[in-house]
Amino acid sequence: QMQLVESGGGRVQPGGSLRLSCAASGSIFVLYVMGWYRQAPGKQRELVAGIFNSGVTNYADSVKGRFTISRDNAKNTVYLQMNNLKPEDTAVYYCNAFRSPHNDYWGQGTQVTVSS
């Protein structure tokens, strides 16, 4: 069983930056693909970015060039650096750890609000 705790959300003006962190515990971090998802009001949860243990990453088209996902295996932590934020980035952001359908864990979510 893995526990995930997100932090770093908040309110920021358009064009601003935030850095989300997700601290993992309770299982072997390096065995998991880590990801950030988001869910805006009235919309389905969507993948924002993912990172394999090898460091290979993938991003949603809407955030390419603005967001960067990274992981620190020594600290069991995954990060999401978000730059040039836009109002449409407003959502609850969730950390995910995936190894198999039976080893698929979620954090509690952190709110990101982009508004002037």
N, C-alpha and C positions, 0 to 999 in steps of 0.2 A: 504494500500500500504506500503510495507516494502522496505527500502533502505539498501543496503549492501555495505560496503566499505572495501576492502582487503588492507593489507599492509604486509611488511616483506619479499617480494620476493627479489631475487638478484642472483648474481653469486657466486658459491662456488666450491671448489675442491672436488673430490671424497673422501668420508669418512667424509666430513664436515657436519655441521648442520645448519638448518634455522628454524625459528619459524614464521609461518604465523598467522595473526590476521584478524578477520572479525568483524567489528562493525556494529550492526544492529540498525535501528531506524524506527519509523513510524508505528509500530504495536506491538502486545504483544508477546515478544520474546519467552516466555515459552510455547506458544501454538504451536511452530514450531519444526519440526525435522530439525536439522542443518547438513549440509554435506559439504565436500570438494570434488570437482571433478577436473580432469585435462584433458588437451587436448594437445597432442604433434602434431607437424606438420605432416599432412597427415594421422592422426589417428582420430578415433571417441573420443568424450568426454567420460571419464570413471569415475566411482565412486572410490574415494580413501578411504574415511572414512565417517561415519555418527554417529550422537549421538542424542538420544532421551532426552527429558527433564528429564527422570528418571535416566539418566546417562548411560544407556545401549549403547554400541558402536558396530560398525561393521567395518571391514577393508577389503580392497582388499588383496588377498593372496600375492601380490607382495610387499606389504608394512608392512605386519604383523611383529611385533618385532622391527621395525625401526621407525614407525610413531605413534604418539599418538594424538588423538583428545580429546579436552576438551571444556567445556563451562562454562562461568561465567554469571549466570542469573542476578546477581546484576549489571553487567556492560553491559549486552546485547551483549556479545562478545563470539565468538567461536575461538578456536585456533587449529593450527596443528603444533605440534612439529615434525620436521623431522630430524632424525639422520642417520648416516652412508649413506649419500646420494650417489646415483649412477648416472652415465651418463644417464641411461634410465629413471631417474626421471625428466629429463628436460622436461618442459611443461609449459603451462599457467595454473595456478591453479585458480579455481573459487569457491567462496563460494555460497552455496545454502540454502534457507530457504523454507521448504515445509510443508504445512498444508493440502492442497487439490489441485486438478488440477486448481482451480481458485485462489489459494493462493500459488503460486510457483514462487519464486523470485531468481534472480541471481545478483552477483556482477559483476564488470567490468573485473575482472581477474588480476592476478599478475604473472609476469614471474619468473620462477625458472630455472636457468641454472647451470648444474653440469658439470664442465669441468676443465681439468688440463691445 
